[in-house]
Amino acid sequence: MNKIYSLSTTALALCLCTPALAQTRDPLPTLGEFFSPDRIATAIAHAGISGLRTQMELQYDHMSVDPMRGIVSLSGIVARPQLPYDQASQCEITIARVTLSSDFTSPFQTAAEVNLNVIGARANLACFERDMAVGLRTAGYRDLPIDQFKLRGSYTYATGATAIDSTVAINGLAVLDYSASGTILPRLGRYGVPAEPAIRVTRAVATLKDDGGWAAISQVLPENLRDPVMIREMGTQGVSGMLSQDGLRPLGAVERRFVGDLMAQVEAYVTDPGEITIEATLPENGITLEPEMYADPLDLIAGLGLQVRATPLARSQILSLDALAAVQTPETLSDDARIALATALLDGNGVPRSTSMVVGLLEPLLDAPATAGAAAVLLARAQQDSDVPNAYRHALVAAAAGEAGAIGLLDRLEARMTTQAVLAAQDLHLTTTGAPAPIALVTGDDPRDLRTLALDYLTGTGKARSYAHAYYYALLAEAAGDIAAASLRDEITARFGARGPDVAQAWHAIAAQVEQQAVTDWINADLPARYLVAE
């Protein structure tokens, strides 16, 4: 009996262990699949849409959620919002596609950015208040077709600058574009408590382009309101009255000129519909508006230097064909002209952006000390995404020349290189540029000068960054009695900590050579006699 029981138990165990018999149902999703980013993001999006449905009737054909790329899109949208003036609930908005995107692929690096793009929207006239709806219907509109509405907002971590760009394109009416950027600056009130902030404005421009709107609207206007001269006179009186608070505040010369320029452009616009632009004329670093300035439109006109013209100022800065032809024959350009053209190519000012063409323009300038620094910093910017080692080589040249922005470039590029590659590039630069022996820079009898040299080489301030040279001067400064040198030496060595055994081994080898050289130079140059102070 025991043998039969044992055999039965063995057979049952074998059956259970056999995959064909044990697999009696389809595989279940794993916990990781159930809580995948796609599922979580889709659930959040659905929750947001459910919240919107408390305010409007909302339907859509398809929703796509890609959290790893920071994109959410809806297509085939039909919305029927509840509006206080739409008692019959006839308002209906249809949208072909809405996309909400962010910089999720590279978050928290240099800036945060959000984009909203609405394509192919159409709203019937029931969505507008009665007076506006009657005006649109009289002008021949049965609905309002919006070809595109785009809004972009960004925040730059390094500067705190906030930028907003938007486009509203209404078919058969007009296209409105505006762009602004600035930085919010804290201010203290009378009793030392936080008050209204100031704003440093670095860009402000708005432009309106006619797309058949004036031709449609002018048909329903009286004859006298279609006359450009009459429009200019009435507009001048109306705008002046608004700015002067109906005569309670006199207009200055700047405000009167602004009103005159504005209405001159309006007259030209209605005579031959085209474009009107209002743009702030600002210095390179922008202008700071204190709270009492941006609270009053009159102060804004003068503070921002608002100007009215037909097109944005950028249109007048487009490079001529003669200037662009020099790209093919850079040898005909002066050094300054080469640098100016390379800057325009890097920034996309007046010419399509092209980083690859910058290399051929500027590399010949690296041989001349007068232009090497300016050319090198532009080359490093041009190659920082395509050729990191070469960009780092140029950044070292720029740092040695004291170019602005070189230290930031060195830090950014080192974050994308191995430490061994960084040390090798620094050594190669010192070797190929014929840098003097480190002891040659030791002058005077103040050990603080040695610490300054160590700091210069550590950061790249007026010197090509070299961790080996920085360590060398920190050792000499410590030996010469500089009380802050020990902490600086520790800071240099900490640069190579927690980076793995290979980095530690590479730095230990270099540090041993530097220490031996420091001791040798300390003795051979008789530095004790220079820094020794008798009691």
C-alpha positions in Angstrom: 0.0 0.0 0.0 2.8 2.4 0.8 4.5 1.6 -2.5 1.3 2.4 -4.4 0.9 5.8 -2.5 4.5 6.7 -3.2 4.2 6.0 -6.9 1.0 8.0 -7.1 2.5 11.0 -5.4 5.6 10.9 -7.7 3.4 10.7 -10.8 1.3 13.7 -9.6 4.4 15.8 -8.9 5.8 15.0 -12.4 2.5 16.0 -14.0 2.4 19.3 -12.1 6.0 20.0 -13.1 5.4 19.3 -16.8 4.8 22.7 -18.6 2.2 21.4 -21.0 0.0 20.2 -18.1 0.7 23.1 -15.7 0.0 25.8 -18.3 -3.8 25.7 -18.2 -4.5 29.4 -18.9 -3.1 32.4 -20.7 -0.2 34.2 -19.0 -1.2 37.1 -16.7 0.4 40.5 -17.0 3.3 41.2 -14.6 3.1 43.8 -11.9 5.6 45.9 -13.9 3.3 45.8 -17.0 0.3 46.7 -15.0 1.9 49.7 -13.5 3.8 50.7 -16.6 4.4 54.5 -17.3 2.0 54.3 -20.3 -0.8 52.9 -18.2 -0.3 55.4 -15.4 -0.1 58.4 -17.8 -3.2 57.3 -19.6 -5.1 56.9 -16.3 -4.0 60.5 -15.3 -5.1 61.8 -18.7 -8.5 60.1 -18.4 -8.9 61.6 -15.0 -8.2 65.1 -16.4 -10.7 64.6 -19.2 -13.3 63.5 -16.6 -12.7 66.7 -14.8 -13.2 68.7 -18.0 -16.5 66.9 -18.5 -17.9 68.6 -15.4 -17.7 71.9 -17.3 -18.6 70.8 -20.9 -19.7 67.9 -23.0 -16.5 66.4 -24.5 -15.9 63.7 -27.0 -12.9 62.6 -29.0 -11.9 59.9 -31.5 -8.5 58.9 -30.2 -6.1 59.7 -27.4 -2.4 59.0 -27.6 -0.2 59.2 -24.5 3.6 58.8 -24.7 5.0 59.7 -21.2 8.6 58.8 -22.1 8.6 61.5 -24.7 6.3 63.9 -22.8 3.5 63.9 -25.5 -0.3 63.7 -25.1 -2.5 64.1 -28.1 -6.2 64.0 -28.8 -7.8 63.9 -32.2 -11.4 64.3 -33.5 -12.5 66.5 -30.6 -16.1 67.8 -30.2 -16.7 70.1 -27.2 -19.9 71.8 -26.2 -19.1 74.1 -23.3 -21.7 75.6 -21.0 -21.7 79.3 -21.5 -23.9 81.8 -19.5 -25.1 83.6 -22.7 -25.7 80.4 -24.7 -29.1 79.5 -23.1 -30.0 77.1 -25.9 -26.7 75.2 -25.5 -25.9 75.5 -29.2 -22.2 76.3 -28.9 -20.0 73.6 -30.5 -16.3 73.5 -31.0 -14.6 71.0 -33.2 -10.8 70.4 -33.2 -8.9 68.2 -35.5 -6.0 67.6 -33.2 -4.6 68.9 -29.9 -1.1 68.1 -28.7 0.4 68.9 -25.3 4.2 68.2 -25.1 7.0 68.9 -22.8 10.8 68.4 -22.6 10.3 65.1 -20.7 13.0 63.4 -22.8 15.6 65.7 -21.2 14.0 67.0 -18.0 15.6 69.3 -15.4 18.7 69.9 -17.5 18.8 73.5 -18.7 15.1 74.5 -19.0 11.5 73.4 -18.5 9.3 73.7 -21.5 5.6 73.1 -22.3 3.9 73.4 -25.7 0.2 73.4 -26.5 -0.7 73.1 -30.2 -4.3 73.2 -31.4 -4.8 72.4 -35.1 -8.0 72.8 -37.2 -10.4 74.2 -34.7 -13.8 75.6 -35.6 -16.3 77.3 -33.3 -19.9 78.2 -34.4 -21.2 81.7 -33.6 -23.3 80.5 -30.7 -19.9 80.3 -28.8 -19.6 84.1 -28.8 -21.6 86.8 -27.1 -24.5 88.3 -29.0 -22.8 91.5 -30.2 -19.7 89.8 -31.4 -21.7 87.0 -33.1 -23.9 89.6 -34.9 -20.8 91.4 -36.1 -19.2 88.2 -37.4 -22.4 87.1 -39.1 -22.8 90.5 -40.8 -19.2 90.3 -42.0 -20.0 87.0 -43.7 -18.7 84.5 -41.1 -20.9 81.5 -40.3 -18.3 80.2 -37.8 -14.8 81.0 -36.7 -12.1 78.7 -38.2 -8.9 78.7 -36.3 -6.2 77.1 -38.4 -3.7 77.0 -35.5 -3.4 78.1 -31.9 0.0 77.5 -30.4 1.3 78.4 -27.0 4.8 77.7 -25.7 6.2 78.5 -22.3 9.7 77.9 -21.0 11.7 78.5 -17.9 15.5 78.6 -18.0 17.1 77.3 -14.8 20.4 79.0 -15.2 19.0 82.6 -15.5 15.4 82.3 -14.2 14.2 83.7 -17.5 10.6 82.9 -18.5 9.6 83.0 -22.2 6.1 82.9 -23.8 5.5 82.5 -27.5 2.1 82.2 -29.1 0.4 82.1 -32.5 -3.3 82.5 -33.3 -4.1 81.9 -37.0 -7.8 82.5 -37.9 -8.6 81.5 -41.5 -9.9 84.5 -43.5 -9.3 86.9 -40.7 -5.8 87.5 -39.4 -2.7 85.9 -37.9 -1.5 87.2 -34.5 2.0 86.3 -33.2 3.5 87.5 -30.0 6.7 86.7 -28.1 8.0 87.9 -24.7 10.7 86.9 -22.3 11.9 88.2 -19.0 13.0 87.5 -15.5 11.0 88.1 -12.3 13.1 89.9 -9.7 12.2 90.0 -6.0 11.7 93.3 -4.3 11.3 94.3 -0.7 8.6 96.6 0.5 8.8 99.6 2.9 9.1 97.4 6.0 11.4 94.8 4.6 8.7 92.3 3.6 8.3 90.9 0.1 6.5 93.2 -2.2 5.4 93.3 -5.8 8.3 92.0 -8.0 10.2 93.8 -10.7 10.5 92.3 -14.2 13.6 92.4 -16.3 12.2 92.3 -19.9 14.5 91.0 -22.6 12.1 90.6 -25.4 8.6 91.9 -26.3 7.1 91.9 -29.8 3.6 91.4 -31.2 2.6 91.4 -34.9 -0.8 91.2 -36.7 -0.9 90.0 -40.3 -4.1 90.5 -42.3 -5.6 87.4 -43.9 -8.7 88.9 -45.4 -10.2 90.2 -42.2 -10.2 93.9 -43.1 -11.9 93.2 -46.5 -14.7 91.3 -44.7 -15.1 93.7 -41.8 -15.0 96.9 -43.9 -18.1 95.8 -45.9 -20.3 96.3 -42.8 -18.8 99.6 -41.8 -20.2 103.0 -42.7 -18.4 104.8 -45.6 -16.7 107.3 -43.4 -15.2 104.6 -41.2 -13.6 103.0 -44.2 -11.6 106.1 -45.0 -8.0 105.6 -44.0 -7.5 109.3 -43.1 -10.7 109.4 -41.0 -9.6 106.2 -39.2 -6.2 107.7 -38.4 -7.8 110.9 -37.0 -10.4 109.0 -34.9 -7.8 106.5 -33.7 -5.3 109.2 -32.7 -8.0 110.9 -30.6 -9.2 107.7 -29.1 -5.8 106.2 -28.2 -4.6 109.6 -26.9 -7.6 109.9 -24.7 -7.2 106.4 -23.3 -3.5 106.9 -22.5 -4.1 110.4 -21.0 -7.1 109.2 -19.0 -9.3 111.6 -20.9 -7.0 114.5 -20.5 -6.2 114.1 -16.8 -2.6 113.2 -17.5 -0.5 115.0 -20.2 1.3 112.9 -22.8 5.0 113.2 -23.1 7.0 113.3 -26.4 7.6 109.6 -26.3 3.9 108.8 -25.9 2.9 111.2 -28.6 5.4 109.8 -31.0 4.2 106.3 -30.3 0.6 107.2 -31.0 1.6 109.0 -34.2 3.6 106.0 -35.4 0.8 103.6 -34.4 -1.9 105.4 -36.3 0.3 105.9 -39.3 0.8 102.2 -39.5 -3.0 101.6 -39.0 -3.6 104.0 -41.9 -1.2 102.1 -44.1 -2.8 98.8 -42.9 -6.3 99.7 -44.0 -5.1 101.3 -47.2 -3.2 98.2 -48.3 -3.8 95.4 -45.7 -0.6 93.9 -44.6 1.1 93.8 -41.2 1.5 95.9 -38.0 4.2 95.2 -35.4 4.7 96.7 -32.0 8.1 95.9 -30.6 10.2 96.9 -27.6 13.6 98.4 -28.3 15.7 97.0 -25.5 19.5 96.8 -24.7 21.3 93.5 -24.9 20.7 92.7 -21.2 17.1 93.9 -21.2 15.5 96.6 -19.1 14.1 96.3 -15.5 10.5 97.5 -14.9 9.8 98.3 -11.3 6.2 97.6 -10.0 5.2 101.3 -10.3 6.3 101.3 -14.0 4.4 98.3 -15.3 1.2 99.3 -13.5 0.8 102.3 -15.9 0.6 101.9 -19.7 2.2 105.3 -20.2 5.3 104.2 -18.3 5.4 101.0 -20.3 5.6 102.9 -23.6 8.6 104.9 -22.4 10.2 102.2 -20.3 10.1 99.5 -23.0 10.9 101.9 -25.9 7.8 100.6 -27.8 8.0 101.2 -31.5 5.5 100.6 -34.2 6.6 99.4 -37.6 5.3 97.3 -40.5 7.4 94.2 -39.7 9.5 92.8 -36.8 13.0 94.2 -36.4 14.4 90.8 -37.2 13.3 91.2 -40.8 15.7 94.1 -41.1 18.6 92.1 -39.8 18.5 89.4 -42.5 22.0 89.0 -44.1 22.4 90.2 -47.6 23.4 87.9 -50.5 26.9 89.5 -50.6 27.4 88.6 -46.9 26.2 85.0 -47.4 28.3 84.5 -50.5 31.4 85.0 -48.3 30.6 81.6 -46.7 31.9 80.0 -49.9 35.0 82.2 -49.9 35.8 82.9 -46.3 39.4 84.0 -47.2 37.9 87.2 -48.5 36.5 88.2 -45.1 38.3 90.0 -42.3 38.7 88.3 -39.0 35.9 90.3 -37.4 33.6 89.6 -40.3 34.3 85.9 -40.0 33.4 85.9 -36.3 30.3 88.0 -36.9 29.1 85.6 -39.6 29.9 82.5 -37.5 27.9 84.0 -34.6 24.9 84.6 -37.0 25.1 81.0 -38.2 25.2 79.7 -34.6 22.3 81.8 -33.4 20.2 81.7 -36.6 20.2 85.6 -36.8 19.4 86.6 -40.4 20.5 83.3 -41.8 19.4 79.7 -41.3 21.1 78.1 -38.3 24.1 75.9 -39.3 26.7 74.7 -36.8 28.6 72.6 -39.3 29.5 75.6 -41.5 31.1 77.4 -38.5 34.1 75.1 -38.4 35.4 76.0 -41.8 35.0 79.7 -41.1 36.8 79.8 -37.8 39.5 77.1 -37.6 42.0 79.3 -39.5 41.6 82.0 -36.8 42.9 79.6 -34.1 46.5 80.3 -35.2 46.4 84.0 -34.4 46.5 84.9 -30.7 44.3 87.9 -31.3 41.4 85.9 -32.6 42.0 82.4 -31.1 39.9 82.9 -28.0 36.8 84.4 -29.8 37.0 81.7 -32.5 37.6 78.9 -30.0 34.5 79.7 -27.8 32.3 79.7 -30.9 33.8 76.4 -32.2 33.2 74.8 -28.8 29.6 75.9 -28.9 29.2 74.6 -32.5 30.7 71.2 -31.7 29.4 70.6 -28.2 26.7 68.2 -29.5 28.4 66.6 -32.4 32.1 66.3 -31.4 32.7 66.5 -27.6 36.5 65.9 -27.6 37.1 68.6 -30.2 34.7 70.9 -28.5 36.6 70.4 -25.2 39.9 71.2 -27.0 38.5 74.5 -28.2 37.0 75.3 -24.8 40.5 75.0 -23.3 41.8 77.5 -25.8 38.9 79.8 -25.0 39.5 79.5 -21.2 43.1 80.4 -21.7 42.1 83.5 -23.5 39.6 84.5 -20.8 36.6 84.3 -23.0 33.2 84.7 -21.3 31.3 81.5 -21.1 34.3 79.2 -21.4 34.1 77.9 -17.8 30.5 76.8 -18.3 31.4 75.1 -21.6 34.2 73.2 -19.9 31.9 72.0 -17.1 29.2 71.0 -19.6 31.6 69.1 -21.8 33.3 67.3 -18.9 30.0 65.9 -17.8 29.9 64.0 -21.1 33.5 62.7 -21.1 35.4 60.2 -19.0 37.8 61.5 -16.5 40.7 59.8 -18.3 39.7 61.6 -21.6 39.6 64.9 -19.7 43.0 64.5 -18.2 44.5 63.4 -21.5 43.0 66.4 -23.3 44.3 68.8 -20.7 47.8 67.3 -20.9 47.7 67.3 -24.7 46.7 71.0 -24.8 49.6 72.0 -22.5 52.1 70.0 -24.6 51.0 71.2 -28.0 50.7 74.9 -27.1 54.2 75.1 -25.7 53.1 76.0 -22.2 56.0 77.0 -19.9 57.1 74.8 -17.1 54.9 75.3 -14.0 57.8 76.6 -11.9 58.2 79.5 -14.4 55.0 81.1 -13.2 56.1 81.1 -9.6 57.0 84.7 -8.7 56.9 86.9 -5.6 57.0 85.7 -2.1 53.3 85.6 -1.2 51.9 82.0 -1.0 48.5 83.4 -1.8 49.8 83.9 -5.4 50.3 80.1 -5.6 46.8 79.5 -4.4 45.5 81.9 -7.0 47.3 80.0 -9.7 45.8 76.8 -8.4 42.3 78.2 -8.5 42.9 79.6 -12.0 43.9 76.2 -13.4 41.2 74.4 -11.4 38.3 76.5 -12.8 39.8 77.6 -16.1 39.8 81.3 -15.3 42.3 82.9 -17.7 44.2 79.6 -17.9 43.5 76.4 -19.8 42.0 74.1 -17.2 44.5 71.6 -15.8 43.8 69.5 -12.7 47.4 68.5 -12.7 48.7 72.1 -12.7 46.1 73.0 -10.1 47.3 70.2 -7.8 50.9 71.3 -8.3 50.3 74.9 -7.2 48.1 73.8 -4.3 50.9 71.6 -3.1 53.4 74.5 -3.3 51.0 76.9 -1.6 50.4 74.5 1.3 54.2 74.0 1.7 54.7 77.8 1.6 52.3 78.2 4.5 49.1 79.3 2.9 46.4 78.4 5.4 43.7 77.9 2.8 45.7 75.7 0.5 45.0 72.4 2.3 41.2 72.7 1.7 41.9 73.6 -2.0 44.0 70.5 -2.4 41.3 68.4 -0.9 38.8 69.9 -3.3 41.0 69.0 -6.3 41.4 65.4 -5.2 37.7 65.1 -4.4 37.0 65.7 -8.1 38.2 62.2 -8.7 36.5 60.4 -5.9 33.6 58.0 -6.2 34.2 57.5 -9.9 35.4 53.9 -9.9 38.8 52.2 -9.5 39.9 53.1 -13.0 39.6 56.8 -12.4 41.2 56.5 -9.0 44.2 54.6 -10.5 44.6 57.2 -13.3 44.6 60.1 -10.9 46.9 58.4 -8.4 49.4 58.0 -11.2 49.2 61.6 -12.2 49.2 62.8 -8.6 52.4 60.9 -7.9 54.2 62.5 -10.8 53.0 66.0 -9.8 54.0 65.5 -6.2 57.5 64.4 -7.3 57.8 67.4 -9.6 56.6 69.7 -6.8 59.2 68.4 -4.4 62.0 68.7 -7.1 61.1 72.2 -8.0 60.7 73.2 -4.3 64.3 72.2 -3.8 65.9 73.2 -7.1 64.3 76.6 -7.1 65.1 77.1 -3.4 61.5 78.1 -2.7 62.0 77.7 1.1 64.3 80.7 1.1 61.7 82.7 -0.8 58.7 82.0 1.5 60.5 81.5 4.8 59.7 84.3 7.3 62.1 84.5 10.3 60.4 84.9 13.7 
